[in-house]
Amino acid sequence: MGIAIGTGTDVAIETADVVLVKSNPMDVLNIIKLSKATYNKMLQNLWWAAGYNIAAIPLAAGILYPMGIVLSPAVGAILMSLSTVIVAINAKLLKID
């Protein structure tokens, strides 16, 4: 990962992944905190989506049909949309300690 200081050369700024606008090298610590928080949030969303699909796919396939429980396609679509909304809301709750 390349980090450039905002007052650096144009080549450094163009090729860097992150540019420190305030030219404060201590902001590198904030970048590290942000990357860790983002990674943790990504894992939370991955587990949520995987857990949801592990539960919802068998229901949509009719695993509970012998018990008289049938999931209509419309309900399945609503639940899938709800899963997407929950993942998006969880992503918006990203906070840096």
C-alpha distances in whole Angstrom, upper triangle without the diagonal:
4,7,10,13,16,18,16,17,17,15,12,13,13,10,7,6,8,11,13,17,19,17,17,15,16,15,11,14,15,11,11,15,14,12,14,17,16,15,19,20,19,21,24,24,24,27,29,29,29,32,34,34,35,38,38,39,42,43,43,44,47,47,49,52,54,54,55,51,50,47,47,45,45,44,41,40,40,38,35,35,35,33,30,31,31,27,27,28,26,23,25,25,22,22,20,22
4,7,10,13,15,13,13,14,12,9,9,10,7,5,5,6,9,11,14,16,14,15,13,15,14,11,14,15,12,13,16,15,14,17,19,18,18,22,23,22,24,27,27,27,30,32,32,33,35,37,37,39,41,42,42,45,46,46,47,50,50,52,55,58,58,58,54,53,50,50,47,47,47,44,42,42,41,38,37,38,35,33,33,33,30,29,30,28,25,26,27,23,24,21,24
4,7,10,12,10,12,13,12,8,8,10,9,5,6,5,6,7,11,13,11,11,10,12,10,8,12,12,10,12,15,14,13,17,19,18,19,22,23,23,25,27,28,28,31,32,33,34,36,38,38,40,42,43,43,46,48,47,49,52,52,54,56,59,59,59,55,54,51,51,49,48,47,45,43,43,42,39,38,38,36,33,33,33,30,28,30,28,25,25,26,22,22,20,22
4,6,8,7,9,10,10,6,6,9,8,6,8,6,5,6,9,11,9,10,9,13,11,10,14,14,12,15,18,17,17,20,22,21,22,25,26,26,28,31,31,31,34,36,36,37,40,41,41,43,46,46,46,49,51,50,52,55,55,57,59,62,62,62,58,57,53,54,51,50,50,47,45,45,44,41,40,40,38,35,36,35,32,31,32,31,27,27,28,25,24,22,24
4,6,5,9,10,11,8,7,11,12,9,11,9,6,5,7,8,5,8,8,11,10,10,14,14,13,16,18,18,18,21,23,22,24,27,27,28,30,32,32,34,36,37,38,39,42,43,44,46,48,48,49,52,53,52,54,57,57,59,61,64,64,64,60,59,55,56,53,52,51,49,47,47,46,43,42,42,40,37,37,37,34,32,33,32,28,28,29,25,24,22,24
4,5,8,9,11,9,7,10,12,10,12,10,6,5,5,7,5,9,10,13,12,13,16,16,15,18,20,19,20,23,24,23,26,28,28,29,32,33,33,34,37,38,38,40,43,43,44,46,48,48,49,52,53,52,55,57,58,59,62,65,64,64,60,59,55,55,53,51,51,49,47,46,46,43,41,41,40,37,36,37,34,32,32,32,28,28,29,26,25,23,25
4,7,9,11,10,9,12,14,13,15,13,9,9,8,9,7,10,12,15,14,15,19,19,18,21,23,22,23,27,28,27,29,32,32,32,35,37,37,38,41,42,42,44,46,47,48,50,52,52,53,56,57,56,58,61,62,63,65,69,68,68,64,63,59,59,56,55,55,53,50,50,49,47,45,45,44,41,40,40,38,35,36,36,32,31,32,29,28,26,28
4,7,8,6,7,10,11,11,14,12,9,10,10,11,9,12,12,16,15,15,19,20,18,21,23,23,23,26,28,27,29,32,32,32,35,37,37,38,41,42,42,43,46,47,47,49,52,52,52,56,57,56,58,61,61,63,65,68,68,68,64,63,59,59,56,55,55,53,51,50,50,47,45,46,44,41,41,41,38,36,37,36,33,32,33,30,29,27,29
4,5,5,6,9,10,11,14,14,11,13,13,15,12,16,16,19,19,18,22,23,21,23,26,25,25,28,30,29,30,34,34,33,36,38,38,39,42,43,43,44,47,48,48,50,53,53,53,56,58,56,58,61,62,64,66,69,69,69,65,63,60,60,57,56,56,54,51,51,51,48,46,47,45,42,42,42,39,37,39,38,34,34,36,32,32,30,32
4,5,5,6,9,10,13,13,11,13,13,16,14,18,18,21,20,20,24,23,21,24,27,25,25,28,30,28,30,33,33,32,35,38,37,38,41,42,41,43,46,46,47,49,51,51,51,55,56,54,56,59,60,62,64,67,67,67,63,61,58,57,54,54,54,51,49,49,49,46,44,45,43,40,40,41,38,36,37,37,33,33,35,32,32,30,33
4,5,5,6,8,12,13,12,14,15,18,16,19,19,22,21,20,24,24,21,23,26,25,24,28,29,28,29,32,33,32,34,37,36,36,40,41,40,42,45,45,45,48,50,50,50,53,55,53,55,58,59,61,63,66,66,66,62,61,57,57,54,53,53,51,48,49,48,45,44,45,43,40,40,41,38,36,37,37,33,33,35,32,32,30,33
4,6,5,6,10,10,9,11,13,15,13,16,15,18,17,16,20,20,18,20,23,22,21,25,26,25,26,29,30,29,32,34,34,34,37,39,38,40,43,44,44,46,48,48,48,52,53,52,54,57,57,59,62,65,65,65,61,59,56,56,53,52,52,50,47,47,47,44,42,43,41,38,39,39,36,34,35,35,31,31,33,29,29,27,30
4,6,5,8,8,6,9,10,13,12,15,15,18,16,15,19,19,16,19,22,20,20,23,25,23,25,28,28,28,30,33,32,33,36,37,37,38,41,42,42,44,47,46,47,50,51,50,52,55,56,58,60,63,63,62,59,57,53,53,50,50,50,47,45,45,44,41,40,41,39,36,36,36,33,31,33,32,28,28,30,27,27,25,28
4,6,8,10,9,12,13,17,15,18,18,21,19,18,22,21,18,21,23,22,21,24,26,24,25,29,28,27,30,33,32,32,36,37,36,37,40,41,41,43,46,45,45,49,50,49,50,54,54,56,58,61,62,61,58,56,52,52,49,48,48,46,43,44,43,40,39,40,38,35,35,36,33,31,33,32,28,29,31,28,28,27,30
4,7,9,10,13,15,18,16,19,18,20,19,17,20,20,17,19,22,21,19,23,24,22,23,27,27,26,29,31,30,30,34,35,34,36,39,40,39,42,44,44,44,47,49,47,49,52,53,55,57,60,60,60,57,55,51,51,48,48,48,45,43,43,43,39,38,39,37,34,35,35,32,30,32,32,28,29,30,27,28,26,29
4,5,6,10,12,15,14,15,14,17,15,13,17,17,13,15,19,17,16,19,21,19,20,24,24,23,26,29,28,28,32,33,33,34,37,38,38,40,42,42,42,46,47,46,48,51,51,53,56,59,59,59,55,53,50,50,47,47,46,44,42,42,41,38,37,37,35,32,33,33,30,28,30,29,25,26,27,24,24,23,25
4,7,10,13,16,15,16,15,17,14,12,15,15,11,13,16,14,13,16,18,16,17,20,21,20,22,25,24,25,28,29,29,30,33,34,34,36,39,39,39,42,44,43,44,47,48,50,52,55,55,55,51,50,46,46,44,43,43,40,38,38,37,34,33,34,32,29,29,30,26,25,26,25,22,22,24,21,21,20,23
4,7,9,12,12,13,12,14,11,9,13,12,9,11,14,12,12,15,17,15,17,20,20,20,23,25,25,25,28,29,29,31,34,35,35,37,39,39,40,43,44,44,46,49,49,51,53,56,56,56,52,51,47,47,45,44,43,41,39,39,38,35,34,34,32,29,29,29,26,24,26,25,21,21,22,19,19,17,20
4,6,9,8,10,10,13,10,10,13,13,10,14,16,14,15,18,19,18,20,23,23,23,26,28,28,29,32,33,33,35,37,38,38,41,43,43,43,47,48,47,49,52,52,54,56,59,59,59,55,54,50,50,47,47,46,44,42,41,40,38,36,36,35,32,32,32,29,27,28,27,23,23,24,21,21,19,22
4,6,5,7,8,10,7,8,11,11,10,13,15,14,15,18,19,19,21,23,23,24,27,28,29,30,33,34,34,36,38,39,40,42,44,44,45,48,49,49,51,54,54,55,58,61,60,60,56,55,51,52,49,48,47,45,43,43,42,39,38,38,36,33,33,32,30,28,28,27,24,23,24,21,20,18,20
4,5,8,10,12,10,12,14,13,12,16,17,16,18,21,21,21,23,26,25,26,29,30,30,32,35,35,36,38,40,40,42,44,46,45,47,50,50,50,52,55,55,57,59,62,61,61,57,56,52,52,50,49,48,46,44,43,42,40,38,38,37,34,33,33,31,28,29,28,25,24,25,22,21,19,21
4,5,9,10,8,11,14,13,13,16,17,17,19,22,22,22,25,27,27,28,31,32,32,34,36,37,38,40,42,42,44,46,47,47,49,52,53,52,54,57,57,59,61,64,63,63,59,58,54,55,52,51,50,48,46,45,44,42,40,40,39,36,35,35,33,30,30,30,27,25,26,23,21,19,21
4,6,9,8,10,13,13,13,16,18,18,19,22,23,23,25,27,28,29,31,33,33,35,37,38,39,41,43,44,45,47,49,49,50,53,54,54,56,59,59,60,63,66,65,65,61,60,56,57,54,53,52,50,48,47,46,44,42,42,41,38,37,37,34,32,33,32,28,28,28,25,23,21,22
4,5,6,8,10,11,12,14,16,16,18,20,21,22,24,26,27,28,30,31,32,34,36,37,38,40,42,43,44,46,48,48,49,53,53,53,55,58,58,59,62,65,64,64,60,59,56,56,54,53,52,50,48,47,46,44,42,42,40,38,37,36,34,32,32,31,28,27,27,24,22,19,20
4,5,6,8,10,10,12,14,15,16,18,20,21,22,24,26,27,29,30,31,33,35,36,37,39,40,42,43,45,47,47,48,51,52,52,54,57,57,58,61,64,63,63,60,59,55,56,54,53,52,50,48,47,46,44,42,42,40,37,37,36,33,32,32,30,28,27,27,24,22,18,19
4,5,6,8,9,11,12,13,15,17,18,19,21,22,24,25,27,28,30,31,33,34,36,37,39,40,42,43,45,46,47,50,51,51,53,56,55,57,59,62,61,62,58,57,54,55,53,52,50,48,47,46,44,42,41,40,38,36,36,34,32,31,30,29,26,26,25,22,19,16,16
4,5,5,6,9,10,11,12,14,15,16,18,20,21,22,25,26,27,28,30,32,33,35,36,37,39,40,42,43,44,47,48,48,50,53,52,54,57,59,58,59,55,54,51,51,49,48,47,45,44,43,41,39,38,37,35,33,32,31,29,27,27,25,23,22,22,18,16,13,14
4,5,5,6,9,10,11,13,14,15,17,19,20,21,23,25,26,27,29,30,31,33,35,36,37,39,41,42,43,46,47,47,49,51,51,52,55,58,57,58,54,53,50,51,49,48,46,44,43,42,40,38,37,37,34,32,32,31,28,27,27,25,22,23,22,19,17,14,15
4,5,5,6,9,10,11,12,14,15,17,18,20,21,23,25,26,27,29,30,32,33,35,36,38,39,40,42,45,45,46,48,50,50,51,54,56,56,56,53,52,49,50,48,47,46,44,42,41,39,38,37,36,33,32,31,30,27,26,26,24,22,22,21,17,15,11,12
4,5,5,6,9,10,10,12,14,15,16,18,20,21,22,24,26,27,28,30,31,33,34,36,38,38,40,43,43,44,46,48,48,49,52,55,54,54,50,50,46,47,45,44,43,41,40,38,37,35,34,33,31,29,28,27,24,23,23,21,19,18,18,14,12,9,10
4,5,5,6,9,10,10,12,14,15,16,18,20,21,22,24,26,27,28,30,31,33,34,36,37,38,41,42,42,44,47,46,48,51,53,52,53,49,48,45,46,44,43,42,39,38,37,36,33,32,32,29,27,27,26,23,22,22,20,18,18,18,14,13,10,12
4,5,5,6,9,10,11,12,14,15,17,19,20,21,23,24,26,27,29,30,32,33,35,36,37,40,41,41,43,46,45,47,49,52,51,52,48,48,44,45,44,43,41,39,38,37,35,33,33,32,29,28,28,26,23,23,23,20,18,19,18,14,13,10,12
4,5,5,6,9,10,11,12,14,16,17,18,20,21,23,24,26,27,29,30,32,33,34,36,39,39,40,42,44,44,45,48,50,49,50,46,46,43,44,42,41,40,38,37,36,34,32,31,30,27,26,26,24,21,21,21,18,16,17,15,12,10,7,8
4,5,5,6,9,10,10,12,14,15,16,18,20,21,22,24,26,27,28,30,32,32,34,37,37,38,40,42,42,43,46,49,48,48,44,44,40,41,39,39,37,35,34,33,31,29,28,27,25,23,23,21,19,18,18,16,13,14,13,9,8,6,9
4,5,5,6,9,10,10,12,14,15,16,18,20,21,22,24,26,27,28,30,31,32,35,36,36,38,41,40,42,45,47,47,47,44,43,39,40,38,38,37,34,33,32,30,28,28,27,24,23,23,21,18,18,19,16,13,15,15,11,11,9,12
4,5,5,6,9,10,11,12,14,15,17,18,20,21,23,24,26,27,29,30,31,34,35,36,37,40,39,40,43,46,45,46,42,42,39,40,38,38,36,34,33,32,30,28,28,27,24,23,23,21,18,18,19,16,14,15,14,11,11,9,10
4,5,5,6,9,10,11,12,14,16,17,18,20,21,23,24,26,27,28,30,33,33,34,36,38,38,39,42,44,43,44,40,40,37,38,36,36,34,32,31,30,27,26,25,24,21,20,20,18,15,15,15,12,11,12,11,7,7,6,8
4,5,5,6,9,10,11,12,14,15,16,18,20,21,22,24,26,27,28,31,32,32,34,36,36,37,40,43,42,42,39,38,35,36,34,33,32,29,28,28,26,24,23,22,19,18,18,16,13,13,14,11,9,11,10,7,9,9,12
4,5,5,6,9,10,10,12,14,15,16,18,20,21,22,24,25,27,29,30,31,33,35,34,36,39,41,41,42,38,37,34,35,34,33,32,29,28,28,26,24,23,23,20,18,19,17,14,15,16,13,11,14,13,10,12,12,14
4,5,5,6,9,10,11,12,14,15,16,18,20,21,23,24,26,28,29,30,32,34,33,34,37,40,39,40,36,36,33,34,33,33,31,28,28,27,24,23,23,21,18,18,18,16,13,14,15,11,10,13,12,9,11,11,12
4,5,5,6,9,10,11,12,14,15,16,18,20,21,22,24,27,27,28,30,32,32,33,36,38,37,38,34,33,30,32,30,30,28,26,25,24,21,20,20,18,15,15,15,12,10,11,11,8,6,10,9,7,9,11,13
4,5,5,6,9,10,11,12,14,15,17,18,20,21,22,25,26,26,28,30,30,32,34,37,37,37,33,32,29,30,29,28,27,24,23,23,21,19,19,18,15,14,15,13,9,11,12,9,8,11,12,10,13,14,16
4,5,5,6,9,10,10,12,14,15,16,18,20,21,23,24,25,27,29,28,30,33,35,35,36,32,31,29,30,29,29,27,24,24,24,21,19,20,19,15,15,16,14,11,13,14,11,11,14,14,12,15,16,17
4,5,5,6,9,10,11,12,14,15,17,18,20,22,23,24,26,28,27,28,31,34,33,33,30,29,27,28,27,27,25,22,22,21,19,17,18,16,13,13,14,11,9,11,12,8,9,12,11,11,13,15,17
4,5,5,6,8,10,10,12,14,15,16,18,20,21,21,24,26,26,27,30,32,32,32,28,27,24,26,24,24,22,20,19,18,16,14,14,13,10,10,11,9,6,9,10,7,7,11,11,11,15,17,19
4,5,5,6,8,10,11,12,14,15,16,19,20,20,22,25,24,26,29,31,31,31,28,27,24,26,24,24,22,20,19,20,17,14,16,15,11,11,14,12,9,12,13,11,11,15,15,14,18,19,21
4,6,5,6,8,10,10,12,14,15,17,19,20,21,23,22,24,27,29,29,29,26,26,23,25,24,24,22,19,20,20,16,15,17,15,12,13,15,12,10,14,15,12,13,16,16,16,19,20,22
4,6,5,6,9,10,11,12,14,16,17,18,20,22,21,22,25,28,27,27,24,23,20,22,21,21,19,17,17,16,13,12,13,12,8,10,11,9,7,11,12,10,12,15,14,15,18,21,22
4,6,5,6,9,10,10,12,15,15,15,18,20,20,21,24,27,26,27,23,22,19,20,19,19,17,14,15,15,12,10,11,11,7,8,11,9,7,11,13,11,12,16,16,17,20,23,25
4,5,5,6,9,10,10,13,14,15,16,19,18,20,23,25,25,26,23,22,19,21,20,21,19,16,17,17,14,12,15,14,10,12,15,13,11,15,16,15,16,19,19,20,23,25,27
4,5,5,6,9,10,12,13,14,16,18,17,18,21,23,23,24,20,20,18,20,20,20,18,15,17,17,13,12,15,14,10,13,15,13,12,16,17,15,17,20,20,20,23,26,27
4,5,5,6,8,11,11,12,14,16,15,16,19,22,21,22,18,17,15,17,16,17,14,12,13,13,9,9,12,10,7,10,13,11,11,14,15,14,16,19,19,21,24,27,28
4,5,5,6,8,10,10,12,14,14,16,18,21,21,21,18,17,14,16,15,16,14,11,12,14,10,9,12,12,9,11,14,13,13,16,18,17,18,21,22,23,26,29,31
4,6,6,7,9,11,12,13,12,14,17,19,19,20,17,17,15,18,17,19,17,14,16,17,13,12,16,15,12,15,18,16,16,19,21,19,21,24,24,25,28,30,32
4,6,6,7,9,11,12,10,12,15,17,17,17,14,14,12,15,15,17,14,12,14,15,11,12,15,14,12,15,17,16,16,19,20,19,22,24,24,26,29,31,33
4,6,5,6,9,10,10,11,14,17,16,16,13,12,9,12,12,13,11,8,11,12,8,9,12,12,10,13,16,15,15,19,20,20,21,24,25,26,29,32,34
4,5,5,6,9,9,11,13,16,17,17,14,12,10,12,12,14,12,9,12,14,11,10,14,15,13,15,18,18,18,21,22,22,23,26,27,28,32,34,36
4,5,5,6,6,8,10,13,14,14,12,11,10,13,13,16,14,11,14,16,13,13,17,17,16,18,21,20,21,24,25,25,27,29,30,31,34,37,38
4,5,5,6,6,9,12,12,12,9,8,7,10,11,13,11,9,12,14,11,12,16,16,15,18,20,19,20,23,24,24,26,29,29,31,34,37,39
4,5,8,9,10,13,14,13,10,8,6,8,8,11,9,7,10,12,10,11,14,15,14,17,19,19,20,23,24,25,26,29,30,31,35,38,40
4,6,9,9,12,14,13,11,9,8,10,10,14,13,10,13,16,14,14,18,19,18,20,23,23,23,26,28,28,29,32,33,34,38,40,42
4,5,5,8,10,10,8,6,7,10,11,14,13,11,15,17,15,16,19,20,19,22,24,24,25,28,29,29,31,34,34,36,39,42,44
4,6,7,9,10,9,9,10,13,14,17,15,14,17,19,17,18,21,21,20,23,25,25,26,29,30,29,32,34,35,36,39,42,43
4,6,5,7,5,7,9,12,15,17,15,14,18,19,17,18,22,21,21,24,26,25,26,29,30,30,32,35,35,37,40,42,44
4,5,5,5,6,9,11,14,17,15,15,18,20,18,20,23,23,23,26,28,27,29,31,32,33,35,37,37,39,43,45,47
4,5,7,9,12,15,18,20,19,18,22,23,22,23,27,26,26,29,31,30,32,35,35,35,38,40,40,42,45,48,49
4,6,9,12,15,18,20,18,18,22,22,21,23,26,25,25,29,30,29,31,34,34,34,37,39,39,41,44,47,48
4,6,10,12,16,17,16,16,20,20,19,22,24,24,25,28,29,29,30,33,34,34,37,38,39,41,44,47,48
4,7,10,13,15,12,13,17,17,16,18,21,20,21,24,25,25,27,29,30,30,33,35,35,37,40,43,45
4,6,9,11,10,10,14,15,14,16,19,19,19,22,24,24,26,28,29,29,32,34,34,37,40,43,44
4,7,8,6,7,10,11,10,12,15,15,16,19,20,20,22,24,25,26,28,30,31,33,36,40,41
4,5,5,6,9,10,11,12,14,15,17,19,20,21,23,25,26,27,29,30,32,34,37,41,43
4,5,5,6,9,10,10,12,14,15,17,18,20,21,23,24,26,27,29,30,33,36,39,41
4,5,5,6,9,10,11,12,14,16,17,18,20,21,23,24,26,27,29,31,35,38,40
4,5,5,6,9,10,10,12,14,15,16,18,20,21,22,24,26,27,29,33,36,38
4,5,5,6,9,10,11,13,14,15,17,19,20,21,23,25,26,28,32,35,37
4,5,5,6,9,10,11,12,14,16,17,18,20,21,23,25,27,30,34,36
4,5,5,6,9,10,10,12,14,15,16,18,20,21,23,25,29,32,34
4,5,5,6,9,10,10,12,14,15,16,18,20,21,23,27,30,32
4,5,5,6,9,10,11,13,14,15,17,19,20,22,26,29,31
4,5,5,6,9,10,11,12,14,15,17,19,21,24,28,30
4,5,5,6,9,10,10,12,14,15,17,19,23,26,28
4,5,5,6,9,10,11,12,14,16,18,21,24,26
4,5,5,6,9,10,11,12,14,16,20,23,26
4,5,5,6,9,10,11,12,15,18,22,24
4,5,5,6,9,10,11,13,16,20,22
4,6,5,6,9,10,11,15,18,21
4,5,5,6,9,10,14,17,20
4,5,5,6,9,12,16,18
4,5,5,7,10,14,16
4,5,6,9,12,15
4,5,9,12,15
4,6,10,12
4,7,10
4,6
4
